[in-house]
Amino acid sequence: MNFKLVFASGIISSLIGAMIGYGVGQIALTRNISQIRSIHSTYYQNLYGRNFIWIGAGAFLVMGMGQECLRQLKQEQDQNHER
C-alpha cells in the first residue's frame, strides 16, 4: 500500500471539506443571525463560525484516506486473483 498516496488523498479531501465547511458556516451565519443568538448557547454560536471549517476538514480527511485505502486494497486483491 502506498501511504504517500493515501496521505495526499486525505490532504486534498480535507481541503475540499474545509471549503465546504466554510460555505456552510457562511450560509448559517447569514440566515437570521438574531435568531441564532436568541435560541442557541454560546457553544453553538461559535459552531456556526469557524468550527464548521474544522469539522468539514476532519470528516473529509477520514473519508478521503479511507476511500484511497479501499481503492488500493481492491487493486491488490484484483492482482492476487489474476495470478
Biopython code that builds the backbone (N, CA, C, O; Angstrom):
import numpy as np
from Bio.PDB.StructureBuilder import StructureBuilder

atoms = [
    (1, "MET", "N", (0.846, -1.168, 0.000)),
    (1, "MET", "CA", (0.000, 0.000, 0.000)),
    (1, "MET", "C", (0.898, 1.239, 0.000)),
    (1, "MET", "O", (1.872, 1.312, 0.748)),
    (2, "ASN", "N", (0.564, 2.181, -0.824)),
    (2, "ASN", "CA", (1.326, 3.417, -0.977)),
    (2, "ASN", "C", (0.766, 4.465, -0.008)),
    (2, "ASN", "O", (-0.251, 5.100, -0.286)),
    (3, "PHE", "N", (1.449, 4.635, 1.138)),
    (3, "PHE", "CA", (0.950, 5.542, 2.168)),
    (3, "PHE", "C", (1.087, 7.006, 1.774)),
    (3, "PHE", "O", (0.322, 7.847, 2.245)),
    (4, "LYS", "N", (2.045, 7.317, 0.922)),
    (4, "LYS", "CA", (2.164, 8.698, 0.452)),
    (4, "LYS", "C", (0.916, 9.096, -0.327)),
    (4, "LYS", "O", (0.413, 10.210, -0.182)),
    (5, "LEU", "N", (0.426, 8.189, -1.144)),
    (5, "LEU", "CA", (-0.779, 8.456, -1.924)),
    (5, "LEU", "C", (-2.009, 8.561, -1.017)),
    (5, "LEU", "O", (-2.903, 9.369, -1.265)),
    (6, "VAL", "N", (-2.044, 7.744, 0.026)),
    (6, "VAL", "CA", (-3.155, 7.797, 0.977)),
    (6, "VAL", "C", (-3.185, 9.151, 1.681)),
    (6, "VAL", "O", (-4.243, 9.771, 1.795)),
    (7, "PHE", "N", (-2.017, 9.613, 2.157)),
    (7, "PHE", "CA", (-1.963, 10.897, 2.848)),
    (7, "PHE", "C", (-2.245, 12.063, 1.894)),
    (7, "PHE", "O", (-2.902, 13.030, 2.280)),
    (8, "ALA", "N", (-1.762, 11.981, 0.674)),
    (8, "ALA", "CA", (-2.034, 13.036, -0.304)),
    (8, "ALA", "C", (-3.531, 13.119, -0.597)),
    (8, "ALA", "O", (-4.096, 14.208, -0.695)),
    (9, "SER", "N", (-4.156, 11.972, -0.735)),
    (9, "SER", "CA", (-5.600, 11.953, -0.971)),
    (9, "SER", "C", (-6.352, 12.534, 0.220)),
    (9, "SER", "O", (-7.341, 13.248, 0.053)),
    (10, "GLY", "N", (-5.879, 12.225, 1.417)),
    (10, "GLY", "CA", (-6.510, 12.780, 2.610)),
    (10, "GLY", "C", (-6.369, 14.282, 2.698)),
    (10, "GLY", "O", (-7.311, 14.969, 3.092)),
    (11, "ILE", "N", (-5.201, 14.810, 2.337)),
    (11, "ILE", "CA", (-4.973, 16.255, 2.388)),
    (11, "ILE", "C", (-5.861, 16.977, 1.377)),
    (11, "ILE", "O", (-6.486, 17.987, 1.700)),
    (12, "ILE", "N", (-5.913, 16.457, 0.161)),
    (12, "ILE", "CA", (-6.752, 17.075, -0.868)),
    (12, "ILE", "C", (-8.221, 17.037, -0.447)),
    (12, "ILE", "O", (-8.945, 18.019, -0.609)),
    (13, "SER", "N", (-8.651, 15.901, 0.091)),
    (13, "SER", "CA", (-10.039, 15.787, 0.532)),
    (13, "SER", "C", (-10.332, 16.736, 1.687)),
    (13, "SER", "O", (-11.416, 17.314, 1.755)),
    (14, "SER", "N", (-9.373, 16.900, 2.594)),
    (14, "SER", "CA", (-9.613, 17.794, 3.725)),
    (14, "SER", "C", (-9.693, 19.252, 3.278)),
    (14, "SER", "O", (-10.435, 20.038, 3.868)),
    (15, "LEU", "N", (-8.948, 19.616, 2.257)),
    (15, "LEU", "CA", (-9.063, 20.977, 1.726)),
    (15, "LEU", "C", (-10.451, 21.211, 1.124)),
    (15, "LEU", "O", (-11.048, 22.272, 1.308)),
    (16, "ILE", "N", (-10.944, 20.223, 0.418)),
    (16, "ILE", "CA", (-12.295, 20.318, -0.137)),
    (16, "ILE", "C", (-13.319, 20.407, 0.993)),
    (16, "ILE", "O", (-14.260, 21.197, 0.925)),
    (17, "GLY", "N", (-13.130, 19.592, 2.032)),
    (17, "GLY", "CA", (-14.037, 19.626, 3.177)),
    (17, "GLY", "C", (-14.003, 20.954, 3.908)),
    (17, "GLY", "O", (-15.034, 21.429, 4.384)),
    (18, "ALA", "N", (-12.816, 21.562, 4.001)),
    (18, "ALA", "CA", (-12.702, 22.866, 4.655)),
    (18, "ALA", "C", (-13.456, 23.928, 3.864)),
    (18, "ALA", "O", (-14.112, 24.792, 4.445)),
    (19, "MET", "N", (-13.362, 23.862, 2.537)),
    (19, "MET", "CA", (-14.098, 24.828, 1.713)),
    (19, "MET", "C", (-15.607, 24.643, 1.865)),
    (19, "MET", "O", (-16.347, 25.623, 1.951)),
    (20, "ILE", "N", (-16.058, 23.403, 1.897)),
    (20, "ILE", "CA", (-17.483, 23.142, 2.080)),
    (20, "ILE", "C", (-17.927, 23.598, 3.470)),
    (20, "ILE", "O", (-18.996, 24.190, 3.619)),
    (21, "GLY", "N", (-17.103, 23.323, 4.490)),
    (21, "GLY", "CA", (-17.420, 23.761, 5.842)),
    (21, "GLY", "C", (-17.483, 25.270, 5.955)),
    (21, "GLY", "O", (-18.339, 25.809, 6.657)),
    (22, "TYR", "N", (-16.581, 25.958, 5.268)),
    (22, "TYR", "CA", (-16.608, 27.422, 5.267)),
    (22, "TYR", "C", (-17.908, 27.930, 4.645)),
    (22, "TYR", "O", (-18.541, 28.849, 5.163)),
    (23, "GLY", "N", (-18.290, 27.319, 3.533)),
    (23, "GLY", "CA", (-19.533, 27.715, 2.874)),
    (23, "GLY", "C", (-20.749, 27.476, 3.750)),
    (23, "GLY", "O", (-21.634, 28.327, 3.828)),
    (24, "VAL", "N", (-20.800, 26.337, 4.404)),
    (24, "VAL", "CA", (-21.923, 26.030, 5.293)),
    (24, "VAL", "C", (-21.961, 27.016, 6.453)),
    (24, "VAL", "O", (-23.030, 27.483, 6.847)),
    (25, "GLY", "N", (-20.784, 27.330, 7.000)),
    (25, "GLY", "CA", (-20.726, 28.294, 8.096)),
    (25, "GLY", "C", (-21.204, 29.668, 7.681)),
    (25, "GLY", "O", (-21.902, 30.342, 8.439)),
    (26, "GLN", "N", (-20.836, 30.088, 6.485)),
    (26, "GLN", "CA", (-21.278, 31.403, 5.999)),
    (26, "GLN", "C", (-22.778, 31.426, 5.739)),
    (26, "GLN", "O", (-23.445, 32.421, 6.025)),
    (27, "ILE", "N", (-23.301, 30.349, 5.207)),
    (27, "ILE", "CA", (-24.745, 30.267, 4.980)),
    (27, "ILE", "C", (-25.486, 30.302, 6.312)),
    (27, "ILE", "O", (-26.510, 30.972, 6.442)),
    (28, "ALA", "N", (-24.965, 29.577, 7.300)),
    (28, "ALA", "CA", (-25.611, 29.552, 8.615)),
    (28, "ALA", "C", (-25.564, 30.922, 9.280)),
    (28, "ALA", "O", (-26.509, 31.311, 9.967)),
    (29, "LEU", "N", (-24.471, 31.656, 9.081)),
    (29, "LEU", "CA", (-24.363, 32.978, 9.697)),
    (29, "LEU", "C", (-25.282, 34.007, 9.041)),
    (29, "LEU", "O", (-25.765, 34.919, 9.712)),
    (30, "THR", "N", (-25.522, 33.872, 7.762)),
    (30, "THR", "CA", (-26.344, 34.861, 7.070)),
    (30, "THR", "C", (-27.837, 34.606, 7.247)),
    (30, "THR", "O", (-28.657, 35.455, 6.899)),
    (31, "ARG", "N", (-28.183, 33.472, 7.771)),
    (31, "ARG", "CA", (-29.604, 33.138, 7.936)),
    (31, "ARG", "C", (-30.093, 33.562, 9.307)),
    (31, "ARG", "O", (-29.991, 32.793, 10.263)),
    (32, "ASN", "N", (-30.602, 34.726, 9.418)),
    (32, "ASN", "CA", (-31.281, 35.199, 10.615)),
    (32, "ASN", "C", (-30.385, 35.103, 11.851)),
    (32, "ASN", "O", (-30.650, 34.307, 12.752)),
    (33, "ILE", "N", (-29.339, 35.903, 11.892)),
    (33, "ILE", "CA", (-28.359, 35.862, 12.970)),
    (33, "ILE", "C", (-28.982, 36.171, 14.325)),
    (33, "ILE", "O", (-28.516, 35.644, 15.335)),
    (34, "SER", "N", (-30.010, 37.000, 14.383)),
    (34, "SER", "CA", (-30.658, 37.310, 15.663)),
    (34, "SER", "C", (-31.334, 36.079, 16.249)),
    (34, "SER", "O", (-31.380, 35.910, 17.467)),
    (35, "GLN", "N", (-31.853, 35.228, 15.388)),
    (35, "GLN", "CA", (-32.494, 34.001, 15.846)),
    (35, "GLN", "C", (-31.454, 33.038, 16.410)),
    (35, "GLN", "O", (-31.727, 32.342, 17.387)),
    (36, "ILE", "N", (-30.273, 32.990, 15.813)),
    (36, "ILE", "CA", (-29.216, 32.122, 16.309)),
    (36, "ILE", "C", (-28.774, 32.575, 17.695)),
    (36, "ILE", "O", (-28.570, 31.744, 18.580)),
    (37, "ARG", "N", (-28.624, 33.871, 17.892)),
    (37, "ARG", "CA", (-28.179, 34.404, 19.184)),
    (37, "ARG", "C", (-29.213, 34.188, 20.281)),
    (37, "ARG", "O", (-28.849, 33.952, 21.433)),
    (38, "SER", "N", (-30.486, 34.264, 19.942)),
    (38, "SER", "CA", (-31.510, 34.146, 20.980)),
    (38, "SER", "C", (-31.828, 32.697, 21.335)),
    (38, "SER", "O", (-32.234, 32.420, 22.463)),
    (39, "ILE", "N", (-31.656, 31.781, 20.407)),
    (39, "ILE", "CA", (-32.047, 30.391, 20.646)),
    (39, "ILE", "C", (-30.885, 29.563, 21.191)),
    (39, "ILE", "O", (-31.057, 28.817, 22.155)),
    (40, "HIS", "N", (-29.714, 29.687, 20.587)),
    (40, "HIS", "CA", (-28.610, 28.789, 20.893)),
    (40, "HIS", "C", (-27.658, 29.378, 21.930)),
    (40, "HIS", "O", (-27.555, 30.595, 22.088)),
    (41, "SER", "N", (-26.972, 28.487, 22.625)),
    (41, "SER", "CA", (-25.976, 28.902, 23.604)),
    (41, "SER", "C", (-24.722, 29.399, 22.895)),
    (41, "SER", "O", (-24.634, 29.357, 21.668)),
    (42, "THR", "N", (-23.759, 29.866, 23.674)),
    (42, "THR", "CA", (-22.509, 30.393, 23.109)),
    (42, "THR", "C", (-21.757, 29.324, 22.328)),
    (42, "THR", "O", (-21.141, 29.619, 21.304)),
    (43, "TYR", "N", (-21.806, 28.077, 22.808)),
    (43, "TYR", "CA", (-21.124, 26.989, 22.105)),
    (43, "TYR", "C", (-21.636, 26.855, 20.676)),
    (43, "TYR", "O", (-20.841, 26.753, 19.742)),
    (44, "TYR", "N", (-22.933, 26.856, 20.499)),
    (44, "TYR", "CA", (-23.497, 26.704, 19.161)),
    (44, "TYR", "C", (-23.331, 27.960, 18.310)),
    (44, "TYR", "O", (-23.264, 27.873, 17.084)),
    (45, "GLN", "N", (-23.264, 29.117, 18.946)),
    (45, "GLN", "CA", (-22.997, 30.337, 18.190)),
    (45, "GLN", "C", (-21.601, 30.284, 17.587)),
    (45, "GLN", "O", (-21.405, 30.697, 16.444)),
    (46, "ASN", "N", (-20.625, 29.779, 18.345)),
    (46, "ASN", "CA", (-19.260, 29.634, 17.818)),
    (46, "ASN", "C", (-19.185, 28.542, 16.765)),
    (46, "ASN", "O", (-18.376, 28.618, 15.840)),
    (47, "LEU", "N", (-20.027, 27.523, 16.906)),
    (47, "LEU", "CA", (-20.034, 26.426, 15.940)),
    (47, "LEU", "C", (-20.414, 26.913, 14.549)),
    (47, "LEU", "O", (-19.918, 26.387, 13.553)),
    (48, "TYR", "N", (-21.285, 27.909, 14.469)),
    (48, "TYR", "CA", (-21.689, 28.430, 13.179)),
    (48, "TYR", "C", (-20.576, 29.214, 12.501)),
    (48, "TYR", "O", (-20.678, 29.507, 11.310)),
    (49, "GLY", "N", (-19.537, 29.554, 13.211)),
    (49, "GLY", "CA", (-18.431, 30.307, 12.626)),
    (49, "GLY", "C", (-17.354, 29.399, 12.085)),
    (49, "GLY", "O", (-17.584, 28.628, 11.153)),
    (50, "ARG", "N", (-16.194, 29.491, 12.664)),
    (50, "ARG", "CA", (-15.014, 28.816, 12.122)),
    (50, "ARG", "C", (-14.969, 27.323, 12.394)),
    (50, "ARG", "O", (-14.205, 26.615, 11.739)),
    (51, "ASN", "N", (-15.753, 26.817, 13.332)),
    (51, "ASN", "CA", (-15.681, 25.393, 13.657)),
    (51, "ASN", "C", (-16.188, 24.501, 12.533)),
    (51, "ASN", "O", (-15.766, 23.349, 12.424)),
    (52, "PHE", "N", (-17.076, 25.007, 11.705)),
    (52, "PHE", "CA", (-17.537, 24.211, 10.570)),
    (52, "PHE", "C", (-16.382, 23.885, 9.626)),
    (52, "PHE", "O", (-16.382, 22.835, 8.984)),
    (53, "ILE", "N", (-15.409, 24.773, 9.541)),
    (53, "ILE", "CA", (-14.242, 24.513, 8.686)),
    (53, "ILE", "C", (-13.506, 23.282, 9.192)),
    (53, "ILE", "O", (-13.154, 22.401, 8.408)),
    (54, "TRP", "N", (-13.273, 23.216, 10.506)),
    (54, "TRP", "CA", (-12.530, 22.082, 11.074)),
    (54, "TRP", "C", (-13.335, 20.790, 11.019)),
    (54, "TRP", "O", (-12.779, 19.714, 10.799)),
    (55, "ILE", "N", (-14.625, 20.898, 11.217)),
    (55, "ILE", "CA", (-15.472, 19.714, 11.142)),
    (55, "ILE", "C", (-15.462, 19.153, 9.718)),
    (55, "ILE", "O", (-15.313, 17.946, 9.524)),
    (56, "GLY", "N", (-15.621, 20.023, 8.734)),
    (56, "GLY", "CA", (-15.593, 19.582, 7.341)),
    (56, "GLY", "C", (-14.250, 19.009, 6.943)),
    (56, "GLY", "O", (-14.189, 17.985, 6.261)),
    (57, "ALA", "N", (-13.163, 19.662, 7.363)),
    (57, "ALA", "CA", (-11.828, 19.183, 7.013)),
    (57, "ALA", "C", (-11.560, 17.823, 7.638)),
    (57, "ALA", "O", (-11.013, 16.937, 6.981)),
    (58, "GLY", "N", (-11.936, 17.649, 8.888)),
    (58, "GLY", "CA", (-11.705, 16.370, 9.560)),
    (58, "GLY", "C", (-12.513, 15.235, 8.959)),
    (58, "GLY", "O", (-12.007, 14.130, 8.761)),
    (59, "ALA", "N", (-13.768, 15.519, 8.673)),
    (59, "ALA", "CA", (-14.632, 14.487, 8.099)),
    (59, "ALA", "C", (-14.148, 14.066, 6.717)),
    (59, "ALA", "O", (-14.105, 12.877, 6.399)),
    (60, "PHE", "N", (-13.788, 15.043, 5.905)),
    (60, "PHE", "CA", (-13.332, 14.718, 4.559)),
    (60, "PHE", "C", (-11.943, 14.092, 4.566)),
    (60, "PHE", "O", (-11.624, 13.315, 3.666)),
    (61, "LEU", "N", (-11.107, 14.406, 5.554)),
    (61, "LEU", "CA", (-9.807, 13.754, 5.683)),
    (61, "LEU", "C", (-9.988, 12.259, 5.905)),
    (61, "LEU", "O", (-9.341, 11.442, 5.249)),
    (62, "VAL", "N", (-10.860, 11.912, 6.821)),
    (62, "VAL", "CA", (-11.119, 10.499, 7.115)),
    (62, "VAL", "C", (-11.730, 9.803, 5.899)),
    (62, "VAL", "O", (-11.333, 8.692, 5.547)),
    (63, "MET", "N", (-12.694, 10.462, 5.263)),
    (63, "MET", "CA", (-13.329, 9.841, 4.093)),
    (63, "MET", "C", (-12.358, 9.689, 2.934)),
    (63, "MET", "O", (-12.362, 8.657, 2.263)),
    (64, "GLY", "N", (-11.529, 10.691, 2.686)),
    (64, "GLY", "CA", (-10.573, 10.615, 1.582)),
    (64, "GLY", "C", (-9.529, 9.545, 1.785)),
    (64, "GLY", "O", (-9.206, 8.796, 0.863)),
    (65, "MET", "N", (-8.995, 9.471, 3.005)),
    (65, "MET", "CA", (-7.993, 8.443, 3.290)),
    (65, "MET", "C", (-8.606, 7.047, 3.239)),
    (65, "MET", "O", (-7.986, 6.109, 2.736)),
    (66, "GLY", "N", (-9.808, 6.913, 3.755)),
    (66, "GLY", "CA", (-10.491, 5.623, 3.720)),
    (66, "GLY", "C", (-10.794, 5.172, 2.308)),
    (66, "GLY", "O", (-10.631, 3.998, 1.975)),
    (67, "GLN", "N", (-11.233, 6.100, 1.483)),
    (67, "GLN", "CA", (-11.545, 5.750, 0.095)),
    (67, "GLN", "C", (-10.285, 5.318, -0.652)),
    (67, "GLN", "O", (-10.317, 4.361, -1.427)),
    (68, "GLU", "N", (-9.184, 6.019, -0.421)),
    (68, "GLU", "CA", (-7.938, 5.658, -1.101)),
    (68, "GLU", "C", (-7.410, 4.309, -0.615)),
    (68, "GLU", "O", (-6.893, 3.523, -1.409)),
    (69, "CYS", "N", (-7.538, 4.042, 0.678)),
    (69, "CYS", "CA", (-7.122, 2.729, 1.198)),
    (69, "CYS", "C", (-7.938, 1.610, 0.557)),
    (69, "CYS", "O", (-7.391, 0.588, 0.143)),
    (70, "LEU", "N", (-9.248, 1.814, 0.481)),
    (70, "LEU", "CA", (-10.102, 0.801, -0.137)),
    (70, "LEU", "C", (-9.759, 0.604, -1.611)),
    (70, "LEU", "O", (-9.757, -0.525, -2.103)),
    (71, "ARG", "N", (-9.469, 1.700, -2.319)),
    (71, "ARG", "CA", (-9.121, 1.587, -3.728)),
    (71, "ARG", "C", (-7.838, 0.794, -3.914)),
    (71, "ARG", "O", (-7.748, -0.044, -4.811)),
    (72, "GLN", "N", (-6.847, 1.054, -3.073)),
    (72, "GLN", "CA", (-5.578, 0.343, -3.193)),
    (72, "GLN", "C", (-5.716, -1.119, -2.786)),
    (72, "GLN", "O", (-5.108, -1.992, -3.406)),
    (73, "LEU", "N", (-6.500, -1.393, -1.761)),
    (73, "LEU", "CA", (-6.719, -2.787, -1.364)),
    (73, "LEU", "C", (-7.453, -3.557, -2.446)),
    (73, "LEU", "O", (-7.178, -4.736, -2.670)),
    (74, "LYS", "N", (-8.386, -2.895, -3.119)),
    (74, "LYS", "CA", (-9.108, -3.536, -4.221)),
    (74, "LYS", "C", (-8.155, -3.869, -5.365)),
    (74, "LYS", "O", (-8.251, -4.941, -5.962)),
    (75, "GLN", "N", (-7.236, -2.954, -5.671)),
    (75, "GLN", "CA", (-6.250, -3.219, -6.721)),
    (75, "GLN", "C", (-5.358, -4.397, -6.354)),
    (75, "GLN", "O", (-5.078, -5.249, -7.197)),
    (76, "GLU", "N", (-4.912, -4.453, -5.107)),
    (76, "GLU", "CA", (-4.074, -5.568, -4.669)),
    (76, "GLU", "C", (-4.838, -6.883, -4.722)),
    (76, "GLU", "O", (-4.282, -7.912, -5.107)),
    (77, "GLN", "N", (-6.104, -6.854, -4.340)),
    (77, "GLN", "CA", (-6.919, -8.058, -4.375)),
    (77, "GLN", "C", (-7.125, -8.531, -5.814)),
    (77, "GLN", "O", (-7.066, -9.730, -6.086)),
    (78, "ASP", "N", (-7.363, -7.602, -6.729)),
    (78, "ASP", "CA", (-7.534, -7.980, -8.134)),
    (78, "ASP", "C", (-6.249, -8.560, -8.712)),
    (78, "ASP", "O", (-6.299, -9.504, -9.500)),
    (79, "GLN", "N", (-5.102, -8.009, -8.332)),
    (79, "GLN", "CA", (-3.828, -8.533, -8.818)),
    (79, "GLN", "C", (-3.582, -9.945, -8.277)),
    (79, "GLN", "O", (-3.052, -10.795, -8.992)),
    (80, "ASN", "N", (-3.957, -10.197, -7.036)),
    (80, "ASN", "CA", (-3.753, -11.521, -6.451)),
    (80, "ASN", "C", (-4.671, -12.556, -7.086)),
    (80, "ASN", "O", (-4.289, -13.720, -7.198)),
    (81, "HIS", "N", (-5.861, -12.168, -7.500)),
    (81, "HIS", "CA", (-6.790, -13.112, -8.125)),
    (81, "HIS", "C", (-6.381, -13.437, -9.554)),
    (81, "HIS", "O", (-6.728, -14.503, -10.061)),
    (82, "GLU", "N", (-5.648, -12.536, -10.217)),
    (82, "GLU", "CA", (-5.201, -12.805, -11.581)),
    (82, "GLU", "C", (-4.081, -13.827, -11.620)),
    (82, "GLU", "O", (-3.881, -14.499, -12.632)),
    (83, "ARG", "N", (-3.362, -13.944, -10.537)),
    (83, "ARG", "CA", (-2.220, -14.886, -10.501)),
    (83, "ARG", "C", (-2.669, -16.270, -10.376)),
    (83, "ARG", "O", (-1.847, -17.184, -10.331)),
]
sb = StructureBuilder()
sb.init_structure("model")
sb.init_model(0)
sb.init_chain("A")
sb.init_seg("    ")
for serial, (resi, resn, name, xyz) in enumerate(atoms, 1):
    if name == "N":
        sb.init_residue(resn, " ", resi, " ")
    sb.init_atom(name, np.array(xyz, "f"), 0.0, 1.0, " ", f" {name:<3s}", serial, name[0])
structure = sb.get_structure()
